[in-house]
Amino acid sequence: MSRGRRFCRFTACNVEGGALQELPRAGIPWRFDPRFDEEQQAGNDLYVDNDLDRGHMVRRLDPVWGDEAELANEDTFHYTNSCPQHKDLNQKTWNDLEDYVLDNAGKHQLKINVFTGPVFRTDDPPYRDFLLPLDFWKVVVMVKDDGTLSATAYTLTQRDLVTGLEFLFGEFRTYQVPLRQIEEWTDLDFGDLRNFDPKDALEGLAGAVEVTGPGDIQL
């Protein structure tokens, strides 16, 4: 967690493709995480009367597997697992990317590690005593069918498309980027995983590949 921003810095989730379950989300309320003081979290007041959704960082379905699937389903509804995202986001490519990752985990019974989080910048737009992150990232680590390790990184950005601060959000776009780019933006260290990134030769967003569908993803 970031105490100053009151959002998570990153989340991590293990996905057991061979044990995934389908559980409903209906009736599960968002709630404060008891491990942190409420004033250190962004609660419901941020999301009232606007176009912001409580964006899951750990996607609700990702940890829903095994004997504790029901508990995992409910745990994803803590405010420590949410960041503000425009309501149209879930209809666009980011959700398609998440579907692609989860569907392949189930189809091939893969074990996958998924890391997700916001990018905090000093020029993020202010709103209701918060600074709203405009960029998000995801790192997917898995062992492919041929036994080789893969670590791929993605960013969702609307930066440079925002025309104002009061929810004049531009179109969300998703890019596959080098893992080391995520490290530079977040100060996280993924260690040797960067050696298994097929996009390592790219140089930042200038050389990033826009993802408009599963065919654009290189694992």
N, C-alpha and C positions, 0 to 999 in steps of 0.2 A: 504493500500500500504506500501511496504517497500522502504524507500527512498534510503537505501544503496544498495539493490539488484535490485531495479527498476522493480520488479514484485509485484503482489498482495500477501498479506499474506494469505488471504482467500476470498472466495466469498460466498454469500448466495442467495438462490432463492426459491420462493414459486411456487409450481406446483399445478394447479387446474385441476385435472384429468378430470372433467366433462366438461371443456371448452377448451380443447386443440385444436389447429388448425394446419394444415399443410401448411406452407409457404415456398417458395423456398429461397435458399441462393444465387443463381446466381446473380452476378452484385453488391453485397454489398462489398465495399472496407473496408479493415482495416484502422483505423485512430486513431490519438492520442485523448486521453480523455481531453476535454477542462478544466476539473476541476483541472488538474495538469500541471505543466510545462513539456514541451516535454523532457527536459534532465532528468526528473525523471521517464521516461518510456522507456521500451525497444521497439524500433521501428523496421522498416523494415530492417535496416542495419544488425541486428542480424541474419536474416533469409535468406539472399541472398547467393546463390551458395553453399549450403550445404544440408544436409538431415534433417534439422530441420523444423518442422511445427509450426505454431502459434496454440498452443493447447488451445482450449476453456476451461476455468475453469467452468464458468456457461455454460453448454452445450447449443448450439444454440436453440434447440427445447424446452428446459425446460420452459422458460418464455413465450412461444408463445401461449398465451391463452387470452380470454377476449377481451375487447374493444381496448386495446392497444397492440394487438399481433404484428402488423407490426412494431411499434416502438421498442418493446422488441426484435424482431428479429434483427433489425439493431443495437441495443445497445450492443449486444453480440460481435460485431466486433470492440470494442475499445481495444487498446493495454493493458489497465489496466485489461482486462479479459483474457489475454493470458499468457502462459508460454511456453518456448521452449520444445517441445516433439519430439522424433524421428518419422519420417514419417510412420514407420511401426506400431506405437502404436495403431492407429485407427482400425487396422485389427485384434487386439488381444482382450484379455479378458476384458480390461477396457471398451471398447465400448460395449461389450456384457452386462456388468454390467449396464451401462447407459441405454441400450435398455430395459433391464429387469425392471429397476425401472420405466421408462417412460411408457412402455407398460402396466404394472400393474396399474399405476396411471390412465391411460385412461380406461382400461378395467373395473376397479372397481370404477371409479370416485372418487379416493382418493385425499385428500389434503396432499401434501408432502412438507417438507422442506428439501432442499439439500444444504449442505455446502461442499465446495471443496477448495483445495489449495495445494501449494507445501510445502515440508519440507526443510527448510534452514539449511544447515550444513556448518561448517567452512572448511571442506575438499571437498566441491563440486568442480568439475573440472572447471578451468578457460577457457574461450573462448571469444575472441573479447571483452575484457574488462568487461566481465560478469562472474559470477559464476553460472553454470548451475545446477539447482536442479535435483537430480536423483530419488527422491522419491516424490510421490503425495498421497493425501488422500481424502477420501470422507466420509461424514456422512449423513445418510438418516434417517429422523424422520417422522413417520407417525402414524396414528391411524388405527389399523388393523380391519378386518371385525368383529372381536369379541368385538370391543370397547376398546381393550387394546393398550397402547402406546408402540411403538417400536423405538429404537434408535440404529442403526447398523453402524459400522465403517469399512472402507476398506482402504488398502494402496496398491499402485502400486509401485513396487520397481524393480530396476535393480542393486542395490548395491551388491557388491561382485561378480557380473558377468561382470563388466566393466573391460576390459583388457588394456585400454589406454585412453588418454584424448581427442584425436582428432576423436571423433565419432566412436570409436570401441564399440558401445553400445551392451550390451548383450540382452538376451531375457527378455522382460517385464513379470513380474509375479504379480498376484493380490492375496491379502490375506485379509480375514476377521479377524479383530483384535479387542480387547477391545477398547471402546471409550476412556477410560482413557489413553491408549497408545498414541492416537492422541493428547490428552491434554499435555502429557509429551513432545512430540516432538515439539509442536507449541507454548506452553505457553498460549493456549486458555483455557477458562473455560466454559464447557457446562453445568455446574450446575447440577440440579437434573436429567438431561437426562441420566447420567451414570447409574442411578438406573433402567433404562428400557432397558439396553443393554443385550441381551441374551448371549453374549460372555464375560461377565464381569469376568468369572472365569479364562480366559486365562491369561498367563503371558508373554506378549510381543510377538515378532515374533517367539520365540522358541516354543510357544504353539499355534501359529496362524494356521488357516486353509486355505490352498491354494484354491482359487476359480478357477475352470476350466470350470464351467458351472453353470446355474441357480440352479441345484440341490444341489450345495454345499453351497448355501446362506441360512443362518438361520436368519429369521426375528423375 
